[in-house]
Each structure stands twice: as C-alpha cells, then as structure tokens.
C-alpha cells in the first residue's frame, strides 16, 4: 500500500510539472491556433539557466526561480517577434514548421554551449520526507505542488480579473472581432508567449531539481508530454490542460508501477492517440464545443514548378551512374549512398505530405519497421536479402497504413500530432519487445546486401544498387502523379470537402497514398539495415522525421525531382564540410526556418 501512495504522490507531482508546460501550450494555441514545438527547447533553456544561477552565481532558490522566469519570458518574446510574427498570413502549417526549426536551433545552441553530456542540477532544499499514512512526501514535492497551485491561481486571476487577461480571452475567442474592438492583438501575443515561456522554463528547472539531471536532448520529450497533456485535456483549454496533465502524470506513474520504467512513455502516447481518434476536442472539453478547426494540412505556396524534360532526367540519372567511375573515392560513394537513401525517404513523404496534404511527423517509424522486418526475415528465417527487402517494403506499407488509418479523420496539426505519437509508439514497442526485436541491444550481424545470389560487397555495387532503386521508385511516382489517380490525390489535398462532394472516398485515397509512400520508406530502412549490419531502436529517431520534412520543403512539396535535389543538398553538402559536422542539426534548423520564411515553395517549386 505504501508504494501505491508513493506512486500516486509521484504522479501528481509530475503532473504539476506537465501542467506548467501544457498550460503554456494551451495559452499559445488559444490566441495563435498554433502547437508550439519549440516549447520543450524553452524548457531546456530554463533548466540550464537555473543550472548556471545555482552553480556559478550561487543564487538562493527564490532568486533562481525569478531568473529562470525572466530568461524564459525574454526567450518567448524573441520567438514570437522574430520567428512567428513575420509568418502572419501564411498557411497554418508554416508557423508550426517554424517552431520545429526554432527548437532545433535552440537545442543545438545549448548543446554547443554546454556539451551533450548530462549535468546534475542540485537542489538547495533539505532532503526531508514527511509521512502520509503509509507513504511519504518530500520537501521538493511540496515545492513543485505549491508552484503549480500558485501559478494556476495567478493565471486564473490574470485571465478573469485584469483588462489584459480579458484581451487574451477575447483574442482566443475571435481574433478578428477583438482587433476590431481595439484590442492590440500583437501585444496579446507577446504577453501570452512571455507567460507561456516563463512557465515552461520553470518546468525545466523543477524537473532538473527533481531528478538532479539535465540534458540538452530532453526538449523533445518535454514537448511531447506537454502536447499530450494539452490534447488529452482539450487543445486551447487551460483548465483541461491542467486536468490532462494530472491524468497523464498518474497514468505514467501507475504504468511504471505495473510494467516498469521502459513502458512509461508508451502509455502516454497510446492515451494521446486514443483521445485524438475518439474525442479530438479532449476529455475535458464541453460536448457542445465545435470540432477542431478544419485547417488545411498542407504547406502549398503559390509557385510555378521548374519542369525538367524527361530526357534531361534520364541524362542526370546516367551522369549519376557514372560517378563511381569518375570519383571512385569510398567517402564520396558513401555520402551519395546516404543521399539516395534519404531521397527514398523524401519521395515517400513528398507523396504523403505534398501530394495528399498529410504532414507526417513520425515518418522515421516507417524506416524502423522496414529495417527490422528485413533484418529479422534474413536473420531468423534465412529469407534471401532481396526478397526480405521487398517483403519489408510491402509489410511497412500494410502496417504503416493500418496504424495511421484511424487518424485520417483528423486534419491539420491534429494529424501531425497523431503521427508523431504513432512514431514514438513504434520506437517504444521495438525497445520493449525483446523476444522479437532484441530490445535495447538491437539487431546485429544483419546479412549484407545481395541480389540474386550476387554479393554487393563493394562501394560501387552498393552505390549502383541504391541509385537504381531510387530511380525506379521515382519513375513510378512520376507515373502515378501524372495519372488520373495523381489528380485525385491533389484534389483531396486542395479541398477535401469539395472532393468528398464529388464522391471521392477520402480515407480510401489517403490510405492508398500512405501505402505507396510507406513502401518507399520501408525499402529505404531495409537497405540501411543491410548496409550497416546493425540497427537498434535509436537508429531511426525522431530527428529523421524532421529531416525528411526539411528535405521535401527544400525541394518543393509534391515535387519528385525536388525530393531528390533536396536530399542531395541537405545530406550531401554537410558531408562536404566535415569541419561543421557538430553543427549539422543547427544547419537543418536554420535551413527549415529560412525556407518557411523566404522560399516556402522550395527550390524546384510545389506541384
């Protein structure tokens, strides 16, 4: 009984920390209709600001909290002014992508400043625990609960009884009407971002103190937990965000008690997907509340795509095939092999996101499914490698579509959040299903590439094989997009309501496009597994999903040639400048930000 009391206390305390994140996200969504994926990065900055204040300045805890709040608020003001305000009037997905890029930049700057190594964030509170029945509660637990309650009370007072709070509520209800009534909407946005970021920064400090541990890479999980809590409670609903956070904290704590620490995040993401599919408004939203805003899920900017004649494309393929004969250096070969593999991923996502308008943020899961399927078929069942890779592509198409199918009824960033959660679920299942996937150990000794009994054991042979697969799948995609089916898919993207009125079965065509795209991603993952002969649950991480999205935006959404060009530029060029290897993620984030701001149609233009 004592342990369950302790788990309940732990769940409530962690829920309070999640509430600081989720309330900030709810405020931002309320006035901006934006899921702020940079919120976790503000959380990390807050943790490291607290670390510097404690270890370098020796500040007492109250002053440390004030410093962290100020740093977070100033950072939030900067994000709103320079990262998001210039995107007013852009497609709804544009600021969402910008927050992803901002998060990449902030995370990398923290890592470059403090190194990737974790650090201890000591707490100045006494390590004292008080008896509650058969359980205990610590001084830090009480502090976190107190900060959570005080923050909720102050926020309630601000929104309910102050003129600026009324302006925030008015803007959240109807931005245009509030502006016509004289509300300074830009000032409201500044205040909301400052408050939300201050709360997020404090959450980072408290987590660091609670676990005596901070890490530059912890932003992604923090963002996900805040998003999960907010969606569960009701997007944009502040009381719902608090309730959802407490529920999430308890679900995680009880999940650890029943199944162990490795299952902690799995239950959170399963809860998210179930809520999104069954009750998108959130568990604590009013039943009379209107459904989620039907925002377009695409990022299509008006443009005239660059059309390359078929003969020129064939010539380019021939030139690419001649590269090993002209530049036989192994390093050049390996760099281009990686480019062709990422081009397969780009082809997959440009069909799903650019042609159909389904922005997937969990695309790395498809690589993982393909890689593990091919590796296990070849290792455990002795299936020939070529047949294993083909089977991996087909299985990825089937499983990926089945997993995502319930989410097809969602729109805009709701679908993006669902795919992000599904991607994390796949990764956690791979981690925990040890009897099949070998868990954290990973799969080693994967047979090398071979084709019809011929071993592809040289750089040249691997290069030609990956190039050939990429060219064949690109040609098939060209054929698909030029057909009647391609026109139907673009109709679904441009206006799904009009498409449905013409008798188009939206789910059927979305599933078909997702299956074709998933096949390409599965094949890419399978080839990767056989080239490197080892994979684990971290081989295909969430950063790959963001990289894939950056590739297709760089090349041009829905543009097959653009996906290949974007892959070569974004994967190949950083390899040329090896001295900048540690800045690679920073480069990806800056490229994404610049593209969203100045060239949203991509290099080759959208189709």
C-alpha positions as CSV (number, residue, x, y, z in Angstrom):
1,X,0.0,0.0,0.0
2,X,2.8,2.4,0.8
3,X,4.3,2.0,-2.6
4,X,1.0,2.9,-4.3
5,X,0.7,6.1,-2.2
6,X,4.2,7.0,-3.2
7,X,3.4,6.3,-6.9
8,X,0.2,8.5,-6.5
9,X,2.2,11.3,-5.0
10,X,4.9,11.0,-7.7
11,X,2.2,11.1,-10.4
12,X,0.6,14.2,-9.0
13,X,4.0,16.0,-8.7
14,X,5.0,15.1,-12.2
15,X,1.5,16.1,-13.4
16,X,2.1,19.5,-11.9
17,X,5.3,19.9,-13.9
18,X,3.5,18.8,-17.1
19,X,0.8,21.3,-16.2
20,X,3.3,24.2,-16.4
21,X,4.2,23.0,-19.9
22,X,0.6,22.2,-21.0
23,X,-0.9,25.5,-19.7
24,X,1.7,27.5,-21.7
25,X,0.9,25.5,-24.8
26,X,-2.8,26.0,-24.3
27,X,-2.4,29.7,-23.9
28,X,-0.4,29.9,-27.1
29,X,-2.9,27.8,-29.0
30,X,-5.7,29.9,-27.7
31,X,-4.5,33.1,-29.3
32,X,-2.4,31.8,-32.2
33,X,-4.1,28.4,-33.1
34,X,-0.5,27.1,-33.0
35,X,1.1,24.0,-31.5
36,X,4.4,25.4,-30.3
37,X,7.0,22.6,-30.9
38,X,9.8,24.9,-29.6
39,X,8.2,24.9,-26.1
40,X,10.4,22.0,-25.0
41,X,13.5,23.9,-26.0
42,X,12.4,26.8,-23.8
43,X,12.1,24.2,-21.0
44,X,15.7,23.1,-21.7
45,X,17.0,26.7,-21.7
46,X,15.2,27.3,-18.4
47,X,16.9,24.2,-16.9
48,X,20.3,25.4,-17.9
49,X,19.7,29.0,-16.8
50,X,18.8,27.6,-13.4
51,X,22.0,25.4,-13.5
52,X,24.1,28.5,-14.2
53,X,22.4,30.5,-11.5
54,X,22.9,27.8,-8.9
55,X,26.4,26.6,-9.8
56,X,28.0,29.8,-11.0
57,X,26.2,32.6,-9.1
58,X,25.2,30.6,-6.0
59,X,21.7,32.2,-6.0
60,X,19.1,31.1,-3.5
61,X,16.2,29.2,-4.8
62,X,13.6,32.1,-4.9
63,X,16.0,34.2,-6.9
64,X,16.9,31.3,-9.1
65,X,13.2,30.8,-10.0
66,X,12.9,34.6,-10.8
67,X,15.9,34.4,-13.0
68,X,14.6,31.4,-14.9
69,X,11.2,33.0,-15.4
70,X,12.8,36.2,-16.8
71,X,15.0,34.2,-19.1
72,X,12.1,32.1,-20.3
73,X,9.9,35.1,-20.8
74,X,12.5,37.0,-22.8
75,X,13.1,33.9,-25.0
76,X,9.4,33.6,-25.6
77,X,9.2,37.3,-26.7
78,X,12.1,36.7,-29.1
79,X,10.4,33.6,-30.6
80,X,7.2,35.4,-31.1
81,X,8.7,38.6,-32.5
82,X,11.4,37.2,-34.9
83,X,10.3,33.6,-35.5
84,X,6.5,33.7,-35.8
85,X,5.2,37.2,-36.3
86,X,6.7,37.5,-39.8
87,X,4.6,34.4,-40.8
88,X,1.2,36.1,-40.2
89,X,-1.0,35.4,-43.2
90,X,1.0,32.3,-44.2
91,X,-0.6,28.8,-44.4
92,X,-1.4,27.4,-40.9
93,X,1.3,24.8,-41.1
94,X,4.0,27.4,-41.7
95,X,4.4,28.7,-38.1
96,X,4.2,25.1,-36.9
97,X,7.2,24.2,-39.1
98,X,8.9,27.3,-37.9
99,X,8.6,26.3,-34.3
100,X,10.2,22.9,-35.2
101,X,13.1,24.8,-36.8
102,X,13.4,27.1,-33.8
103,X,13.5,24.1,-31.5
104,X,16.3,22.6,-33.5
105,X,18.3,25.8,-33.3
106,X,17.8,26.3,-29.6
107,X,18.7,22.7,-28.7
108,X,21.8,22.8,-30.8
109,X,22.9,26.1,-29.3
110,X,22.5,24.7,-25.8
111,X,24.4,21.6,-26.7
112,X,27.3,23.6,-28.3
113,X,27.4,25.8,-25.2
114,X,27.3,23.1,-22.5
115,X,28.3,19.9,-24.4
116,X,26.0,17.0,-24.9
117,X,26.9,15.5,-21.6
118,X,24.2,15.4,-18.9
119,X,24.7,17.6,-15.8
120,X,23.5,17.5,-12.2
121,X,21.2,20.3,-11.1
122,X,21.4,20.3,-7.3
123,X,18.5,21.3,-5.1
124,X,19.1,23.6,-2.1
125,X,16.1,22.1,-0.2
126,X,16.6,19.7,2.6
127,X,16.3,16.0,1.7
128,X,13.4,15.6,4.2
129,X,10.4,13.4,3.7
130,X,7.1,13.6,5.6
131,X,5.0,10.7,6.5
132,X,1.5,10.5,4.9
133,X,-0.2,7.3,6.1
134,X,1.9,4.5,4.8
135,X,3.6,6.8,2.2
136,X,5.9,9.8,2.2
137,X,6.2,13.2,0.5
138,X,9.4,15.3,0.2
139,X,10.1,19.0,0.6
140,X,10.7,19.3,-3.2
141,X,7.4,17.5,-3.9
142,X,5.7,20.2,-1.8
143,X,7.6,23.0,-3.5
144,X,6.5,21.7,-7.0
145,X,2.9,21.3,-5.9
146,X,3.0,24.8,-4.4
147,X,4.4,26.4,-7.5
148,X,1.8,24.6,-9.6
149,X,-1.1,25.7,-7.5
150,X,0.2,29.3,-7.2
151,X,0.8,29.5,-11.0
152,X,-2.7,28.2,-11.6
153,X,-4.2,30.7,-9.2
154,X,-2.3,33.7,-10.6
155,X,-3.2,32.7,-14.1
156,X,-6.8,32.4,-13.2
157,X,-6.8,35.8,-11.6
158,X,-5.0,37.3,-14.6
159,X,-7.4,35.9,-17.1
160,X,-10.5,36.6,-15.1
161,X,-10.0,40.0,-13.4
162,X,-7.4,42.0,-15.5
163,X,-8.0,44.0,-18.6
164,X,-5.1,42.4,-20.4
165,X,-6.4,39.0,-19.3
166,X,-9.8,39.9,-20.9
167,X,-8.0,40.9,-24.0
168,X,-6.3,37.5,-24.1
169,X,-9.6,35.7,-23.7
170,X,-11.2,37.9,-26.4
171,X,-8.4,37.2,-28.8
172,X,-8.7,33.5,-28.1
173,X,-12.4,33.5,-28.8
174,X,-12.3,35.7,-32.0
175,X,-9.1,37.3,-33.1
176,X,-10.7,39.5,-35.8
177,X,-13.5,40.7,-33.6
178,X,-11.1,41.5,-30.8
179,X,-9.0,43.5,-33.2
180,X,-12.0,45.5,-34.5
181,X,-12.9,46.3,-30.9
182,X,-9.5,47.9,-30.4
183,X,-7.5,45.1,-28.8
184,X,-3.8,45.2,-29.6
185,X,-3.5,41.6,-30.9
186,X,0.3,41.8,-31.3
187,X,0.6,42.9,-27.6
188,X,-1.6,40.0,-26.6
189,X,0.6,37.6,-28.5
190,X,3.7,39.0,-26.8
191,X,2.2,38.7,-23.3
192,X,1.0,35.1,-23.9
193,X,4.4,33.9,-25.3
194,X,6.1,35.6,-22.3
195,X,3.9,33.9,-19.8
196,X,3.9,30.5,-21.5
197,X,7.7,30.5,-21.9
198,X,8.2,31.6,-18.3
199,X,6.1,28.7,-17.1
200,X,7.9,26.3,-19.4
201,X,11.3,27.5,-18.2
202,X,10.3,26.9,-14.6
203,X,9.1,23.4,-15.5
204,X,12.6,22.7,-16.8
205,X,14.2,24.0,-13.6
206,X,11.9,21.9,-11.4
207,X,12.4,18.7,-13.4
208,X,16.2,19.2,-13.2
209,X,15.9,19.6,-9.5
210,X,13.5,16.7,-9.1
211,X,15.8,14.2,-10.9
212,X,19.1,16.0,-10.3
213,X,19.7,15.7,-14.0
214,X,19.5,17.9,-17.1
215,X,20.4,17.1,-20.7
216,X,20.2,19.2,-23.9
217,X,18.3,16.3,-25.6
218,X,15.4,16.4,-23.1
219,X,13.4,19.0,-25.0
220,X,11.7,16.6,-27.4
221,X,10.2,14.5,-24.7
222,X,9.1,17.6,-22.8
223,X,7.3,19.0,-25.9
224,X,5.6,15.7,-26.4
225,X,4.4,15.5,-22.8
226,X,3.1,19.0,-22.9
227,X,1.3,18.3,-26.2
228,X,-0.1,15.0,-24.9
229,X,-1.4,16.7,-21.7
230,X,-3.0,19.6,-23.7
231,X,-4.6,17.3,-26.3
232,X,-6.0,15.0,-23.6
233,X,-7.5,17.9,-21.7
234,X,-8.6,19.8,-24.7
235,X,-6.5,21.9,-27.1
236,X,-6.5,25.6,-26.0
237,X,-8.5,24.7,-22.8
238,X,-6.4,25.9,-19.8
239,X,-8.4,24.0,-17.1
240,X,-8.4,21.0,-19.4
241,X,-4.6,21.2,-19.8
242,X,-4.2,21.1,-16.0
243,X,-6.6,18.2,-15.7
244,X,-4.9,16.4,-18.6
245,X,-1.5,16.9,-17.1
246,X,-2.5,15.4,-13.7
247,X,-4.1,12.4,-15.5
248,X,-1.0,11.9,-17.6
249,X,1.2,12.1,-14.6
250,X,-0.9,9.4,-12.8
251,X,-1.1,7.2,-15.9
252,X,2.7,7.3,-16.2
253,X,3.3,6.7,-12.5
254,X,0.9,3.7,-12.3
255,X,2.3,2.3,-15.6
256,X,5.8,2.3,-14.1
257,X,4.4,0.5,-11.0
258,X,2.8,-2.2,-13.1
259,X,5.1,-2.7,-16.0
260,X,8.4,-0.9,-15.4
261,X,10.2,2.3,-16.4
262,X,10.7,1.4,-20.0
263,X,6.9,1.5,-20.6
264,X,6.4,4.9,-19.1
265,X,6.1,6.9,-22.3
266,X,4.3,4.1,-24.2
267,X,1.1,4.6,-22.1
268,X,1.3,8.4,-22.6
269,X,1.3,8.1,-26.4
270,X,-1.3,5.4,-26.5
271,X,-3.5,7.7,-24.4
272,X,-2.9,10.5,-26.9
273,X,-3.8,8.5,-30.0
274,X,-6.9,7.1,-28.4
275,X,-8.1,10.6,-27.3
276,X,-7.3,12.1,-30.7
277,X,-9.2,9.4,-32.6
278,X,-12.2,9.1,-30.2
279,X,-12.5,12.6,-28.8
280,X,-10.4,15.1,-30.6
281,X,-11.8,18.0,-28.6
282,X,-10.2,16.4,-25.4
283,X,-11.6,14.6,-22.5
284,X,-12.5,17.7,-20.5
285,X,-13.9,19.8,-23.3
286,X,-17.6,20.7,-23.5
287,X,-19.7,18.3,-25.5
288,X,-21.2,21.4,-27.2
289,X,-17.8,22.6,-28.3
290,X,-17.3,22.7,-32.1
291,X,-15.0,20.2,-33.7
292,X,-11.3,21.0,-34.2
293,X,-10.8,23.8,-36.8
294,X,-10.6,22.2,-40.2
295,X,-7.3,23.7,-41.1
296,X,-5.6,22.5,-44.2
297,X,-2.8,20.1,-43.6
298,X,-0.7,21.3,-46.5
299,X,2.0,23.8,-46.9
300,X,1.4,24.7,-50.5
301,X,2.6,28.1,-51.6
302,X,1.7,29.5,-55.0
303,X,4.5,28.8,-57.3
304,X,5.4,27.7,-60.8
305,X,7.3,24.5,-60.5
306,X,10.5,24.1,-62.5
307,X,9.7,21.5,-65.2
308,X,12.7,19.3,-66.3
309,X,12.2,17.4,-69.6
310,X,12.2,13.6,-69.3
311,X,15.3,13.4,-71.5
312,X,17.2,15.7,-69.1
313,X,16.2,13.5,-66.1
314,X,17.4,10.4,-67.9
315,X,20.7,12.2,-68.6
316,X,21.0,13.1,-65.0
317,X,20.5,9.5,-64.0
318,X,23.2,8.4,-66.4
319,X,25.6,11.0,-65.1
320,X,24.9,9.9,-61.5
321,X,25.5,6.3,-62.5
322,X,28.9,7.3,-63.9
323,X,30.1,9.0,-60.7
324,X,31.8,5.8,-59.3
325,X,33.9,5.6,-62.5
326,X,35.0,9.2,-62.2
327,X,35.2,9.7,-58.4
328,X,35.8,6.2,-57.0
329,X,36.7,7.5,-53.6
330,X,34.9,5.5,-50.8
331,X,33.9,8.6,-48.9
332,X,32.2,10.1,-52.0
333,X,30.4,6.9,-52.6
334,X,29.2,6.6,-49.0
335,X,28.0,10.2,-49.0
336,X,26.0,9.7,-52.2
337,X,24.6,6.4,-51.0
338,X,23.2,8.2,-47.9
339,X,21.8,10.8,-50.2
340,X,19.9,8.2,-52.3
341,X,18.6,6.5,-49.2
342,X,17.3,9.8,-47.8
343,X,15.9,10.6,-51.3
344,X,13.7,7.4,-50.9
345,X,12.5,8.8,-47.6
346,X,11.9,12.2,-49.3
347,X,9.9,10.5,-52.1
348,X,7.8,8.8,-49.5
349,X,7.0,12.0,-47.6
350,X,6.6,14.2,-50.6
351,X,3.8,11.9,-51.8
352,X,2.1,11.8,-48.5
353,X,2.6,15.4,-47.4
354,X,3.0,17.3,-50.6
355,X,0.5,15.5,-52.9
356,X,-2.2,14.4,-50.4
357,X,-1.5,17.0,-47.7
358,X,-0.9,14.8,-44.7
359,X,2.0,16.2,-42.7
360,X,3.6,13.2,-41.1
361,X,6.0,13.9,-38.2
362,X,6.5,10.2,-37.4
363,X,7.9,9.1,-40.7
364,X,11.1,7.6,-39.1
365,X,8.8,4.8,-37.7
366,X,8.3,3.5,-41.3
367,X,12.1,3.3,-41.7
368,X,12.3,1.3,-38.4
369,X,9.5,-1.1,-39.5
370,X,11.2,-1.7,-42.8
371,X,14.7,-2.1,-41.3
372,X,13.6,-4.5,-38.6
373,X,11.4,-6.6,-40.9
374,X,14.1,-7.2,-43.4
375,X,16.8,-7.8,-40.8
376,X,14.7,-10.3,-38.9
377,X,13.5,-12.1,-42.0
378,X,17.0,-12.5,-43.3
379,X,18.5,-13.5,-39.9
380,X,15.8,-15.6,-38.3
381,X,14.1,-17.2,-41.3
382,X,17.0,-17.2,-43.8
383,X,15.0,-15.3,-46.4
384,X,17.2,-14.1,-49.3
385,X,18.1,-10.4,-48.8
386,X,16.5,-9.2,-52.0
387,X,13.2,-10.9,-51.1
388,X,13.5,-9.7,-47.4
389,X,13.8,-6.1,-48.6
390,X,10.8,-6.4,-50.9
391,X,8.8,-8.0,-48.2
392,X,9.9,-5.3,-45.8
393,X,8.6,-2.6,-48.1
394,X,5.2,-4.4,-48.5
395,X,4.9,-5.1,-44.8
396,X,5.7,-1.4,-44.0
397,X,3.1,-0.3,-46.5
398,X,0.5,-2.6,-44.8
399,X,1.4,-2.0,-41.1
400,X,2.1,1.8,-41.6
401,X,-1.3,2.3,-43.2
402,X,-3.2,0.2,-40.6
403,X,-1.5,2.2,-37.8
404,X,-2.3,5.6,-39.3
405,X,-5.7,4.8,-40.8
406,X,-7.8,5.8,-37.7
407,X,-6.0,9.2,-37.8
408,X,-7.2,10.0,-41.4
409,X,-10.3,11.7,-39.9
410,X,-8.1,14.3,-38.3
411,X,-6.9,17.4,-40.0
412,X,-4.0,19.9,-39.9
413,X,-1.7,19.6,-36.9
414,X,-4.0,17.1,-35.2
415,X,-3.0,14.6,-37.8
416,X,0.7,15.7,-37.4
417,X,0.5,15.1,-33.6
418,X,-1.1,11.7,-34.1
419,X,1.7,10.6,-36.5
420,X,4.3,11.9,-34.1
421,X,2.7,9.8,-31.3
422,X,2.5,6.7,-33.5
423,X,6.2,7.1,-34.4
424,X,7.1,7.2,-30.7
425,X,4.8,4.2,-30.0
426,X,6.6,2.2,-32.7
427,X,10.0,3.1,-31.3
428,X,8.9,2.1,-27.7
429,X,7.4,-1.2,-28.9
430,X,10.7,-2.0,-30.6
431,X,12.5,-1.1,-27.4
432,X,10.3,-3.3,-25.2
433,X,9.5,-6.3,-27.4
434,X,12.8,-8.0,-26.6
435,X,11.8,-11.5,-27.7
436,X,11.4,-10.3,-31.3
437,X,13.5,-7.1,-31.6
438,X,16.2,-7.9,-29.0
439,X,15.2,-4.7,-27.2
440,X,17.9,-2.1,-26.4
441,X,20.6,-4.5,-27.6
442,X,19.5,-4.1,-31.2
443,X,19.9,-6.5,-34.1
444,X,23.5,-7.2,-35.2
445,X,25.1,-9.4,-37.8
446,X,22.5,-8.5,-40.4
447,X,23.4,-10.1,-43.8
448,X,25.0,-7.7,-46.3
449,X,23.3,-6.6,-49.5
450,X,23.0,-9.3,-52.1
451,X,20.9,-9.6,-55.3
452,X,20.0,-13.0,-56.9
453,X,22.9,-14.7,-55.1
454,X,25.5,-11.9,-56.0
455,X,27.1,-10.2,-53.0
456,X,27.1,-6.4,-53.2
457,X,30.2,-6.1,-51.2
458,X,31.9,-3.1,-52.8
459,X,31.1,0.6,-52.6
460,X,30.4,0.8,-56.3
461,X,27.9,-2.1,-56.2
462,X,26.1,-0.7,-53.2
463,X,26.0,2.8,-54.8
464,X,24.6,1.5,-58.1
465,X,22.0,-0.6,-56.3
466,X,20.7,2.2,-54.1
467,X,20.7,4.6,-57.1
468,X,18.8,2.1,-59.2
469,X,16.2,1.5,-56.5
470,X,15.8,5.3,-56.1
471,X,15.4,5.9,-59.8
472,X,12.8,3.1,-60.3
473,X,10.7,4.3,-57.4
474,X,11.0,7.9,-58.6
475,X,9.9,6.9,-62.1
476,X,6.9,5.0,-60.7
477,X,5.9,8.1,-58.6
478,X,6.2,10.3,-61.7
479,X,3.9,7.9,-63.5
480,X,1.4,7.9,-60.6
481,X,1.3,11.7,-60.2
482,X,0.7,12.1,-64.0
483,X,-2.2,9.7,-63.9
484,X,-5.9,10.2,-63.0
485,X,-5.1,8.9,-59.6
486,X,-2.5,11.7,-59.1
487,X,-5.1,14.3,-59.9
488,X,-7.5,12.8,-57.4
489,X,-4.8,12.8,-54.7
490,X,-4.1,16.5,-55.4
491,X,-7.9,17.2,-55.3
492,X,-8.0,15.7,-51.8
493,X,-5.1,17.9,-50.8
494,X,-6.5,21.1,-52.2
495,X,-10.1,20.8,-50.9
496,X,-11.2,17.6,-49.2
497,X,-14.8,18.9,-48.7
498,X,-15.2,19.5,-52.5
499,X,-13.5,16.2,-53.2
500,X,-15.9,14.4,-51.0
501,X,-18.9,16.2,-52.6
502,X,-17.8,14.7,-55.9
503,X,-18.0,11.2,-54.5
504,X,-14.3,10.7,-53.7
505,X,-13.7,8.3,-50.8
506,X,-11.2,10.3,-48.8
507,X,-10.0,7.6,-46.5
508,X,-9.5,5.2,-49.4
509,X,-7.3,7.5,-51.4
510,X,-5.4,8.7,-48.3
511,X,-4.7,5.1,-47.4
512,X,-3.5,4.3,-50.9
513,X,-1.1,7.2,-51.0
514,X,0.2,6.4,-47.5
515,X,0.7,2.7,-48.5
516,X,2.7,3.7,-51.6
517,X,4.8,6.2,-49.7
518,X,5.3,3.8,-46.8
519,X,6.6,1.2,-49.3
520,X,9.4,3.5,-50.3
521,X,10.3,4.4,-46.7
522,X,10.3,0.7,-45.7
523,X,12.7,-0.2,-48.6
524,X,15.0,2.7,-47.5
525,X,15.0,1.3,-44.0
526,X,15.7,-2.2,-45.1
527,X,18.6,-1.2,-47.3
528,X,20.0,0.9,-44.4
529,X,19.9,-2.2,-42.1
530,X,21.7,-4.4,-44.6
531,X,24.4,-1.8,-45.4
532,X,25.3,-1.1,-41.8
533,X,24.6,-4.7,-40.5
534,X,23.3,-3.3,-37.1
535,X,20.2,-1.4,-36.0
536,X,18.5,-0.6,-32.7
537,X,15.5,1.5,-31.5
538,X,17.6,4.7,-31.8
539,X,18.8,4.2,-35.4
540,X,15.7,5.7,-36.8
541,X,14.9,8.5,-34.4
542,X,12.5,11.5,-34.5
543,X,15.2,13.8,-35.9
544,X,15.0,11.7,-39.2
545,X,11.3,12.6,-39.5
546,X,12.1,16.3,-39.2
547,X,15.0,15.9,-41.6
548,X,12.6,14.2,-44.1
549,X,10.2,17.1,-43.8
550,X,13.0,19.6,-44.4
551,X,14.1,17.7,-47.5
552,X,10.7,17.8,-49.1
553,X,10.2,21.5,-48.2
554,X,13.7,22.3,-49.6
555,X,13.0,20.5,-52.8
556,X,9.3,21.5,-53.2
557,X,6.2,19.8,-51.7
558,X,4.8,17.2,-54.1
559,X,7.8,17.6,-56.4
560,X,9.5,14.2,-57.2
561,X,12.7,15.8,-58.6
562,X,12.7,18.3,-55.7
563,X,12.8,15.4,-53.1
564,X,15.9,14.1,-54.8
565,X,17.5,17.5,-55.1
566,X,16.6,18.4,-51.5
567,X,18.2,15.1,-50.3
568,X,21.4,15.7,-52.1
569,X,21.7,19.3,-50.9
570,X,20.7,18.7,-47.3
571,X,22.5,15.4,-46.8
572,X,25.4,15.7,-49.2
573,X,26.6,19.3,-48.6
574,X,27.1,19.0,-44.8
575,X,29.3,15.9,-45.5
576,X,31.4,18.1,-47.8
577,X,32.1,20.4,-44.9
578,X,33.1,17.8,-42.3
579,X,34.5,20.5,-40.0
580,X,30.9,21.6,-39.5
581,X,29.7,18.1,-38.5
582,X,28.7,19.1,-35.0
583,X,26.7,22.0,-36.4
584,X,24.6,19.7,-38.7
585,X,21.4,19.8,-36.6
586,X,21.8,23.6,-36.3
587,X,22.1,23.8,-40.1
588,X,18.9,21.7,-40.5
589,X,17.0,24.0,-38.2
590,X,18.2,27.2,-39.9
591,X,17.5,25.8,-43.3
592,X,14.0,24.9,-42.3
593,X,13.4,28.4,-40.8
594,X,14.8,30.2,-43.9
595,X,12.7,28.0,-46.2
596,X,9.5,28.6,-44.4
597,X,10.1,32.3,-44.3
598,X,11.6,33.1,-47.7
599,X,11.1,30.1,-50.0
600,X,8.1,28.1,-48.9
601,X,7.6,26.7,-52.4
602,X,11.1,25.1,-52.3
603,X,13.9,25.1,-54.9
604,X,12.0,23.2,-57.6
605,X,8.6,24.6,-56.7
606,X,5.4,22.9,-55.5
607,X,3.3,20.7,-57.7
